[in-house]
Amino acid sequence: MEFTGGYLEPIMDSLYDATEAMLRENAFRDVPIIFATSGAPVPKNTYVVLDILEISQMGRSDESTYLTAEEKLLEFNTHYKIDLRIAVRGDSAPNIASSLHHNINNRRCFEELMKRNLGVLNKSSLRRAPQLRETRWVEGYNFDLTLTFSVFTRQSYDWVEYISINGEVFKVPYKE
């Protein structure tokens, strides 16, 4: 994924799109997806909640050794680890959550994640987690995923034309 700003928005977009595609691949269409911290109203029917628990950088960035000739851009790739909790709430939660948990490793879901620059490192067990609402308990299940995500960035960068060594100036040869 290429961008020049922060990494949170592209990660959230990729997680949302991948979850929507995986639900569709498992015959669950029109299941609302919300982020835990979005402040969105809770849907009336069964829905999926994505909760980003932590994002941490893995290692250093991979930096190109040359600037692009025409635009004088420096390119680098940074790798992140994402701890994500997927929760499913509502009457159909047992079926949807267990299907997602089981099928996250099938070829089609794996490809949907790969298309969005995501890779599964680890998956927790499926946990039952009902929630108390004002008047009743709502069925719920969740599991955690550890994912990888890489961010490709192009940055404008100045280049060196002259080098000074002990007072002597040398012009750096530039080849196009």
N, CA and C of each residue as an Amber inpcrd file, in Angstrom:
protein
   528
   0.8470000  -1.1640000   0.0000000   0.0000000   0.0000000   0.0000000
   0.8950000   1.2300000   0.0000000   0.6300000   2.1620000  -0.8870000
   1.4490000   3.3650000  -0.9990000   0.6890000   4.5620000  -0.4630000
   1.3510000   5.3630000   0.3610000   0.7450000   6.5880000   0.8720000
   1.8330000   7.4750000   1.4480000   1.4550000   8.6830000   1.8140000
   2.4270000   9.6090000   2.3880000   2.0240000  10.0720000   3.7760000
   0.8280000   9.7570000   4.2280000   0.3720000  10.2100000   5.5400000
   0.5680000   9.1530000   6.5990000  -0.2840000   9.1930000   7.6190000
  -0.2260000   8.2110000   8.6980000  -0.6860000   6.8390000   8.2230000
  -0.3860000   5.8190000   9.0070000  -0.7070000   4.4550000   8.6000000
  -2.0340000   3.9450000   9.1480000  -2.6480000   4.6000000  10.1110000
  -3.8560000   4.0670000  10.7390000  -5.0360000   3.9780000   9.7730000
  -5.2770000   5.0160000   9.0030000  -6.4210000   4.9980000   8.0830000
  -6.3030000   3.8970000   7.0290000  -5.1460000   3.7220000   6.3780000
  -5.0390000   2.6080000   5.4240000  -5.2050000   1.2350000   6.0810000
  -4.7180000   1.0830000   7.3090000  -4.8850000  -0.1880000   8.0150000
  -6.3670000  -0.4330000   8.3060000  -7.0560000   0.5820000   8.7850000
  -8.4880000   0.4280000   9.0870000  -9.2740000   0.1150000   7.8210000
  -8.9590000   0.7860000   6.7180000  -9.6310000   0.5090000   5.4480000
  -9.4050000  -0.9350000   5.0170000  -8.1600000  -1.4030000   5.1240000
  -7.8350000  -2.7740000   4.7290000  -8.5420000  -3.7950000   5.6150000
  -8.5740000  -3.5470000   6.9300000  -9.2450000  -4.4710000   7.8470000
 -10.7390000  -4.5430000   7.5620000 -11.3530000  -3.3950000   7.3430000
 -12.7920000  -3.3590000   7.0460000 -13.0870000  -4.1080000   5.7480000
 -12.3570000  -3.7650000   4.6840000 -12.6020000  -4.3930000   3.3800000
 -12.3460000  -5.8910000   3.4190000 -11.3030000  -6.3260000   4.1150000
 -10.9900000  -7.7530000   4.2070000 -12.0750000  -8.4950000   4.9830000
 -12.5520000  -7.9060000   6.0730000 -13.6090000  -8.5410000   6.8770000
 -14.8900000  -8.6520000   6.0690000 -15.2280000  -7.5880000   5.3530000
 -16.4300000  -7.6080000   4.5030000 -16.3150000  -8.6970000   3.4330000
 -15.1550000  -8.8120000   2.8100000 -14.9450000  -9.8250000   1.7720000
 -14.9860000 -11.2380000   2.3590000 -14.4030000 -11.4340000   3.5410000
 -14.4240000 -12.7650000   4.1590000 -15.8420000 -13.1630000   4.5560000
 -16.6280000 -12.2170000   5.0460000 -18.0310000 -12.5080000   5.3540000
 -18.7770000 -12.9130000   4.0870000 -18.5420000 -12.1600000   3.0170000
 -19.1880000 -12.4520000   1.7270000 -18.7780000 -13.8300000   1.2070000
 -17.4940000 -14.1750000   1.3270000 -17.0000000 -15.4840000   0.8770000
 -17.6300000 -16.6340000   1.6550000 -18.0870000 -16.3530000   2.8780000
 -18.7100000 -17.3820000   3.7110000 -20.2320000 -17.2470000   3.7580000
 -20.7870000 -16.6110000   2.7240000 -22.2390000 -16.4940000   2.5130000
 -22.9470000 -15.6310000   3.5590000 -22.2490000 -14.7000000   4.1640000
 -22.8720000 -13.7590000   5.1010000 -22.8270000 -12.3740000   4.4720000
 -23.8680000 -12.0390000   3.7660000 -23.9470000 -10.7300000   3.1080000
 -24.7190000  -9.7610000   4.0000000 -24.4020000  -8.5130000   3.8630000
 -25.1080000  -7.4430000   4.5780000 -25.0010000  -7.5430000   6.0990000
 -23.8850000  -8.0780000   6.6030000 -23.6290000  -8.0670000   8.0440000
 -22.8670000  -6.7750000   8.3390000 -23.4480000  -5.8800000   9.1490000
 -22.7650000  -4.6170000   9.4360000 -21.4370000  -4.8420000  10.1600000
 -20.4560000  -3.9980000   9.8430000 -19.1430000  -4.0380000  10.4770000
 -18.8790000  -2.6560000  11.0580000 -18.4980000  -2.6150000  12.3370000
 -18.1620000  -1.3370000  12.9630000 -16.8160000  -1.4800000  13.6790000
 -16.1430000  -0.3540000  13.9020000 -14.9360000  -0.3480000  14.7050000
 -15.3180000  -0.0450000  16.1470000 -14.6290000  -0.6570000  17.0780000
 -14.9700000  -0.5460000  18.4930000 -14.9470000   0.8920000  18.9900000
 -14.0710000   1.7070000  18.4610000 -13.9200000   3.0730000  18.9700000
 -14.5650000   4.1260000  18.0790000 -15.4160000   3.7000000  17.1570000
 -15.9660000   4.6510000  16.1890000 -17.1160000   5.4750000  16.7310000
 -17.7610000   5.0260000  17.8100000 -18.9120000   5.7430000  18.3320000
 -20.1500000   5.5470000  17.4830000 -20.1040000   4.5960000  16.5470000
 -21.2540000   4.3250000  15.6800000 -22.3600000   3.6690000  16.5000000
 -23.6110000   3.9130000  16.1380000 -24.7020000   3.2500000  16.8570000
 -24.6440000   1.7300000  16.6440000 -25.0530000   0.9840000  17.6500000
 -25.0350000  -0.4730000  17.5750000 -26.1630000  -0.9340000  16.6470000
 -25.8390000  -1.7210000  15.6220000 -26.8870000  -2.2150000  14.7220000
 -27.8940000  -3.1060000  15.4600000 -29.1100000  -3.1780000  14.9350000
 -30.1620000  -3.9800000  15.5810000 -29.9580000  -5.4750000  15.3600000
 -29.4680000  -5.8570000  14.1810000 -29.2620000  -7.2730000  13.8870000
 -27.8400000  -7.6770000  14.2520000 -27.4740000  -8.8880000  13.9170000
 -26.1260000  -9.3770000  14.1830000 -25.1060000  -8.5160000  13.4430000
 -23.9960000  -8.2140000  14.1000000 -22.9640000  -7.3470000  13.5260000
 -21.5820000  -7.7920000  13.9850000 -20.5570000  -7.2830000  13.2960000
 -19.1660000  -7.5910000  13.6120000 -18.4950000  -6.3170000  14.1190000
 -17.6910000  -6.4760000  15.1810000 -16.9310000  -5.3590000  15.7470000
 -15.4470000  -5.6460000  15.5510000 -14.7350000  -4.6920000  14.9580000
 -13.2890000  -4.7870000  14.8120000 -12.6530000  -3.8740000  15.8580000
 -11.7940000  -4.4400000  16.6820000 -11.1470000  -3.6690000  17.7390000
  -9.6320000  -3.8110000  17.5890000  -8.9730000  -2.7430000  17.1400000
  -7.5210000  -2.7510000  17.0060000  -6.9360000  -2.5740000  18.4050000
  -6.3100000  -3.6290000  18.9110000  -5.7670000  -3.6000000  20.2640000
  -4.3920000  -2.9550000  20.3140000  -3.5800000  -3.2210000  19.2860000
  -2.2160000  -2.6820000  19.2790000  -1.6430000  -2.7580000  17.8730000
  -0.8320000  -1.7660000  17.5340000  -0.0720000  -1.7780000  16.2800000
   1.3720000  -1.4920000  16.6490000   2.2790000  -2.3770000  16.2330000
   3.6970000  -2.1510000  16.5360000   4.5260000  -2.4230000  15.2900000
   5.5880000  -1.6400000  15.1520000   6.4770000  -1.8050000  14.0040000
   7.3550000  -3.0300000  14.2280000   7.5810000  -3.7790000  13.1540000
   8.4500000  -4.9570000  13.2030000   9.7570000  -4.6210000  12.5030000
  10.8380000  -4.5410000  13.2500000  12.1370000  -4.2510000  12.6580000
  12.2160000  -2.8240000  12.1500000  13.1710000  -2.6120000  11.2500000
  13.3630000  -1.3000000  10.6410000  12.6690000  -1.2520000   9.2950000
  12.6940000  -0.1050000   8.6800000  12.1600000   0.0370000   7.3230000
  13.1620000  -0.5020000   6.3160000  12.6430000  -1.0430000   5.2190000
  13.4820000  -1.4390000   4.0910000  13.5570000  -0.2340000   3.1670000
  14.7550000   0.3290000   3.0130000  14.9080000   1.5510000   2.2330000
  15.6320000   1.2560000   0.9270000  15.1540000   1.8690000  -0.1530000
  15.8220000   1.6990000  -1.4430000  17.2000000   2.3560000  -1.3920000
  18.0810000   1.9270000  -2.2730000  19.4400000   2.4820000  -2.2710000
  19.5910000   3.6400000  -3.2370000  18.6090000   3.8580000  -4.0910000
  18.6710000   4.9380000  -5.0730000  17.4100000   5.7810000  -5.0170000
  17.5510000   7.0360000  -5.4330000  16.3820000   7.8840000  -5.6420000
  15.8280000   7.5810000  -7.0210000  14.5150000   7.7240000  -7.1940000
  13.9630000   7.5800000  -8.5380000  14.4890000   8.7450000  -9.3640000
  14.8750000   8.4940000 -10.5940000  15.5850000   9.4790000 -11.4180000
  14.7590000  10.7220000 -11.7220000  13.5050000  10.5530000 -12.1100000
  12.7160000  11.6970000 -12.5730000  12.1710000  12.5460000 -11.4410000
  11.5940000  11.9160000 -10.4320000  10.9160000  12.6760000  -9.3920000
  11.7570000  12.9010000  -8.1540000  12.9490000  12.3050000  -8.0880000
  13.8280000  12.4070000  -6.9210000  13.0840000  11.9720000  -5.6590000
  12.5590000  10.7480000  -5.7050000  11.8260000  10.1840000  -4.5810000
  12.6160000   9.0520000  -3.9460000  12.5590000   8.9800000  -2.6320000
  13.1400000   7.8750000  -1.8830000  11.9960000   6.9440000  -1.5000000
  12.1660000   5.6540000  -1.7280000  11.1070000   4.6880000  -1.4470000
  11.5190000   3.8180000  -0.2680000  10.5600000   3.5590000   0.6260000
  10.8400000   2.6320000   1.7280000   9.5790000   1.8820000   2.1190000
   9.7850000   0.7040000   2.7100000   8.7060000  -0.1870000   3.1060000
   8.8390000  -0.4620000   4.5970000   7.7620000  -0.2610000   5.3430000
   7.7690000  -0.4740000   6.7820000   6.7570000  -1.5650000   7.1200000
   7.1330000  -2.4570000   8.0380000   6.2960000  -3.6080000   8.3800000
   5.7200000  -3.4270000   9.7850000   4.4340000  -3.7370000   9.9190000
   3.7390000  -3.5930000  11.1970000   3.0700000  -4.9000000  11.5970000
   2.9200000  -5.0600000  12.9110000   2.1650000  -6.1760000  13.4770000
   0.9100000  -5.5720000  14.1060000  -0.2380000  -6.1500000  13.7980000
  -1.5150000  -5.6450000  14.2950000  -2.1610000  -6.7210000  15.1570000
  -2.5150000  -6.3590000  16.3890000  -3.3100000  -7.2490000  17.2400000
  -4.7550000  -6.7760000  17.1170000  -5.5930000  -7.6480000  16.5800000
  -6.9840000  -7.3010000  16.2720000  -7.9210000  -8.2580000  16.9870000
  -8.9630000  -7.7230000  17.6030000 -10.0260000  -8.5590000  18.1690000
 -11.2420000  -8.4480000  17.2540000 -11.7400000  -9.5850000  16.8220000
 -12.9630000  -9.6440000  16.0250000 -14.0580000 -10.1780000  16.9340000
 -15.0960000  -9.3840000  17.1320000 -16.2290000  -9.7800000  17.9620000
 -17.4810000  -9.8060000  17.0990000 -18.3280000 -10.7720000  17.3430000
 -19.6080000 -10.8670000  16.6320000 -20.7010000 -10.8490000  17.6920000
 -21.6720000  -9.9550000  17.5300000 -22.7540000  -9.7860000  18.4970000
 -24.1020000  -9.9800000  17.7990000 -25.0490000 -10.6020000  18.5120000
 -26.3920000 -10.7680000  17.9860000 -26.8040000 -12.2280000  17.9320000
 -28.0340000 -12.4580000  17.4830000 -28.6110000 -13.8070000  17.4760000
 -27.8310000 -14.7870000  16.5990000 -27.2470000 -14.3240000  15.5010000
 -26.5020000 -15.2140000  14.6020000 -25.0090000 -15.2650000  14.9360000
 -24.6170000 -14.7090000  16.0620000 -23.2050000 -14.6450000  16.4300000
 -22.5170000 -16.0090000  16.4650000 -23.1300000 -17.0570000  17.0410000
 -22.4190000 -18.3420000  17.0740000 -22.0610000 -18.8580000  15.6770000
 -22.9900000 -18.7430000  14.7480000 -22.7670000 -19.2390000  13.3920000
 -21.7380000 -18.3940000  12.6390000 -21.8760000 -17.0800000  12.6840000
 -20.9760000 -16.1930000  11.9480000 -19.5700000 -16.2300000  12.5480000
 -19.4710000 -16.1470000  13.8680000 -18.1530000 -16.1250000  14.5200000
 -17.3990000 -17.4290000  14.2840000 -18.0820000 -18.5690000  14.4280000
 -17.3970000 -19.8510000  14.2290000 -17.0110000 -20.0400000  12.7660000
 -17.8180000 -19.5480000  11.8540000 -17.4900000 -19.6410000  10.4310000
 -16.2660000 -18.7840000  10.1000000 -16.2490000 -17.5510000  10.5960000
 -15.0810000 -16.6840000  10.3770000 -13.8260000 -17.2940000  10.9960000
 -13.9560000 -17.7690000  12.2280000 -12.8190000 -18.3480000  12.9410000
 -12.2590000 -19.5490000  12.1760000 -13.1370000 -20.3990000  11.6910000
 -12.7060000 -21.6030000  10.9680000 -12.1530000 -21.2760000   9.5850000
 -12.8570000 -20.4270000   8.8550000 -12.5260000 -20.1890000   7.4440000
 -11.4710000 -19.1220000   7.2010000 -10.9680000 -18.4970000   8.2450000
  -9.9480000 -17.4560000   8.0410000  -8.7120000 -18.0460000   7.3790000
  -8.5390000 -19.3590000   7.4870000  -7.3690000 -20.0220000   6.9040000
  -7.6250000 -20.6210000   5.5250000  -8.8620000 -20.5570000   5.0270000
  -9.0940000 -21.1540000   3.7070000  -8.5100000 -20.2580000   2.6090000
  -8.3030000 -20.8260000   1.4450000  -7.6110000 -20.1310000   0.3530000
  -8.2960000 -18.8220000  -0.0230000  -9.6120000 -18.8110000  -0.1180000
 -10.3050000 -17.5870000  -0.5440000 -10.1550000 -16.4520000   0.4760000
 -10.3060000 -16.7750000   1.7540000 -10.1430000 -15.7410000   2.7890000
  -8.6920000 -15.2800000   2.8610000  -7.7750000 -16.2320000   2.7360000
  -6.3570000 -15.9080000   2.7410000  -6.0330000 -14.9190000   1.6170000
  -6.5920000 -15.1570000   0.4270000  -6.3680000 -14.2620000  -0.7060000
  -7.0130000 -12.8980000  -0.5000000  -8.1920000 -12.8690000   0.1260000
  -8.8400000 -11.5800000   0.4090000  -7.9710000 -10.7400000   1.3450000
  -7.3330000 -11.3910000   2.3110000  -6.4160000 -10.6760000   3.1980000
  -5.1890000 -10.2040000   2.4230000  -4.6160000 -11.0910000   1.5990000
  -3.4190000 -10.7440000   0.8300000  -3.6700000  -9.5770000  -0.1200000
  -4.8440000  -9.5310000  -0.7440000  -5.1790000  -8.4260000  -1.6570000
  -5.0990000  -7.0800000  -0.9470000  -5.3430000  -7.1100000   0.3530000
  -5.3710000  -5.8750000   1.1380000  -4.1160000  -5.7090000   1.9920000
  -3.0560000  -6.4460000   1.6050000  -1.7440000  -6.3060000   2.2330000
  -1.7210000  -6.7860000   3.6840000  -2.5520000  -7.7810000   4.0090000
  -2.6120000  -8.3300000   5.3570000  -2.2080000  -9.7960000   5.3400000
  -1.5370000 -10.2290000   6.3800000  -1.1600000 -11.6310000   6.5160000
  -1.4050000 -12.0900000   7.9380000  -1.9390000 -13.3110000   8.1190000
  -2.2280000 -13.8460000   9.4500000  -0.9820000 -14.4920000  10.0220000
  -0.5980000 -14.0700000  11.2220000   0.5040000 -14.6890000  11.9450000
  -0.0030000 -15.6850000  12.9790000  -1.1030000 -15.3200000  13.6540000
  -1.5950000 -16.1370000  14.7470000  -3.0850000 -15.8990000  14.9390000
  -3.7640000 -16.9120000  15.4960000  -5.1980000 -16.8120000  15.7550000
  -5.4750000 -17.4370000  17.1170000  -6.2610000 -16.7600000  17.9470000
  -6.5950000 -17.2940000  19.2690000  -7.7740000 -18.2560000  19.1570000
  -8.1500000 -18.8160000  20.2870000  -9.3420000 -19.6660000  20.3230000
 -10.5960000 -18.7930000  20.2490000 -11.7010000 -19.4010000  19.8780000
 -12.9910000 -18.7080000  19.8300000 -13.5570000 -18.6920000  21.2460000
 -13.9580000 -17.4980000  21.7160000 -14.4510000 -17.3520000  23.0870000
 -15.8920000 -16.8470000  23.0870000 -16.7110000 -17.4230000  23.9450000
 -18.0780000 -16.9340000  24.1190000 -18.0220000 -15.7280000  25.0430000
 -18.6680000 -14.6360000  24.6280000 -18.6290000 -13.3940000  25.4040000
 -19.9430000 -12.6380000  25.2550000 -21.0310000 -13.1470000  25.8590000
 -22.3080000 -12.4180000  25.7600000 -22.2150000 -11.0720000  26.4730000
 -23.0670000 -10.1310000  26.0630000 -23.0560000  -8.8000000  26.6650000
 -24.4470000  -8.4510000  27.1770000 -24.4870000  -7.8320000  28.3340000
 -25.7410000  -7.4080000  28.9320000 -26.1390000  -6.0450000  28.3730000
 -27.3100000  -5.9860000  27.7910000 -27.8880000  -4.7200000  27.3350000
 -28.8850000  -4.2560000  28.4000000 -29.6540000  -3.2210000  28.1120000
 -30.5730000  -2.6950000  29.1290000 -31.5570000  -3.7340000  29.6360000
 -32.1010000  -4.5460000  28.7480000 -33.1720000  -5.4580000  29.1510000
 -32.8700000  -6.9410000  28.9420000 -31.7680000  -7.2670000  28.2540000
 -31.5000000  -8.6830000  27.9900000 -30.0250000  -8.9050000  27.6650000
 -29.6590000 -10.1860000  27.6870000 -28.3150000 -10.5720000  27.2740000
 -28.2840000 -10.7520000  25.7700000 -27.2080000 -10.2660000  25.1320000
 -27.0170000 -10.4150000  23.6900000 -25.8770000 -11.4100000  23.4880000
 -26.1300000 -12.4130000  22.6450000 -25.1220000 -13.4310000  22.3640000
 -23.9010000 -12.7990000  21.7170000 -22.7280000 -13.2910000  22.0750000
 -21.5150000 -12.7490000  21.4960000 -20.3620000 -13.7330000  21.5560000
 -19.5020000 -13.6480000  20.5530000 -18.2880000 -14.4640000  20.4790000
 -17.1720000 -13.5760000  19.9640000 -15.9390000 -13.8870000  20.3680000
 -14.8140000 -13.1440000  19.8190000 -13.5800000 -14.0210000  19.7300000
 -12.6290000 -13.5540000  18.9270000 -11.3050000 -14.1680000  18.8290000
 -10.3310000 -13.0940000  18.4000000  -9.0560000 -13.3440000  18.6680000
  -8.0060000 -12.3770000  18.3450000  -7.1710000 -12.8850000  17.1870000
  -6.7260000 -11.9540000  16.3590000  -5.8110000 -12.2510000  15.2590000
  -4.5700000 -11.3890000  15.4080000  -3.4380000 -11.9710000  15.0830000
  -2.2160000 -11.1930000  14.9410000  -1.9100000 -11.1660000  13.4530000
  -1.8590000  -9.9730000  12.8880000  -1.6930000  -9.7840000  11.4500000
  -0.4310000  -8.9850000  11.1580000   0.0730000  -9.1180000   9.9420000
   1.1450000  -8.2440000   9.4700000   0.5700000  -7.3160000   8.4110000
   1.2010000  -6.1600000   8.2760000   0.7710000  -5.1580000   7.3080000
   2.0100000  -4.3750000   6.9150000   2.2290000  -4.1910000   5.6220000
   3.3850000  -3.4280000   5.1460000   2.9170000  -2.1400000   4.4900000
   3.6590000  -1.0820000   4.7360000   3.3260000   0.2280000   4.1910000
   4.4710000   0.6730000   3.2840000   4.1550000   0.9170000   2.0150000
   5.1300000   1.3950000   1.0400000   4.9890000   2.9060000   0.9420000
   6.0930000   3.6200000   1.1380000   6.0450000   5.0820000   1.1540000
   7.0560000   5.6540000   0.1700000   6.6660000   6.6980000  -0.5280000
   7.5630000   7.4730000  -1.3880000   7.6660000   8.8580000  -0.7910000
   8.9020000   9.3110000  -0.6500000   9.1370000  10.5930000  -0.0010000
  10.0730000  11.4290000  -0.8630000   9.7120000  12.6920000  -1.0600000
  10.5830000  13.6040000  -1.7870000  11.8860000  13.7460000  -1.0140000
  13.0030000  13.7200000  -1.7450000  14.3040000  13.7190000  -1.0690000
  15.3160000  14.4620000  -1.9290000  16.0920000  15.3250000  -1.3000000
  17.1420000  16.0500000  -2.0240000  18.3300000  15.1260000  -2.2660000
  19.0730000  15.4210000  -3.3000000  20.2490000  14.6170000  -3.6190000
  21.4970000  15.4750000  -3.4950000  22.6470000  14.8260000  -3.4650000
  23.9300000  15.5050000  -3.2910000  24.5420000  15.7710000  -4.6580000
  24.9790000  17.0190000  -4.8890000  25.6540000  17.3530000  -6.1430000
  27.1470000  17.5750000  -5.9410000  27.5220000  18.0830000  -4.7570000
  28.9310000  18.3770000  -4.4880000  29.3190000  17.8130000  -3.1270000
  30.5610000  17.3600000  -3.0350000  31.1210000  16.8780000  -1.7750000
  32.3950000  17.6670000  -1.5150000  32.5760000  18.0810000  -0.2670000
  33.7800000  18.8080000   0.1180000  34.6130000  17.9300000   1.0490000
  35.8890000  17.6930000   0.6560000  36.8030000  16.9010000   1.4740000
  38.0550000  17.7370000   1.6970000  38.3210000  18.0530000   2.9580000
  39.4860000  18.8740000   3.3170000  39.5590000  20.1530000   2.4890000
  38.4340000  20.7970000   2.2690000  38.3990000  22.0530000   1.5440000
  38.3490000  21.9280000   0.0370000  38.5170000  20.7370000  -0.4800000
  38.4600000  20.5360000  -1.9330000  37.0530000  20.0690000  -2.3080000
  36.4490000  20.7030000  -3.3170000  35.0740000  20.4150000  -3.7170000
  35.0770000  19.5150000  -4.9480000  34.2860000  18.4490000  -4.8740000
  34.1470000  17.5020000  -5.9790000  32.6950000  17.4520000  -6.4080000
  32.4540000  17.4340000  -7.7230000  31.1110000  17.2680000  -8.2480000
  30.8200000  15.7750000  -8.3340000  29.6770000  15.3800000  -7.7850000
  29.2700000  13.9720000  -7.8300000  28.6950000  13.6800000  -9.2000000
  29.2480000  12.6930000  -9.8950000  28.6980000  12.3690000 -11.2320000
  27.2900000  11.8150000 -11.1020000  26.4160000  12.2730000 -11.9540000
  25.0270000  11.8080000 -11.9320000  24.7020000  11.1780000 -13.2780000
  24.2370000   9.9580000 -13.2530000  23.8690000   9.2620000 -14.4960000
  22.3820000   9.0680000 -14.5500000  21.7820000   9.3480000 -15.6850000
  20.3520000   9.0960000 -15.8570000  20.1490000   7.9350000 -16.7770000
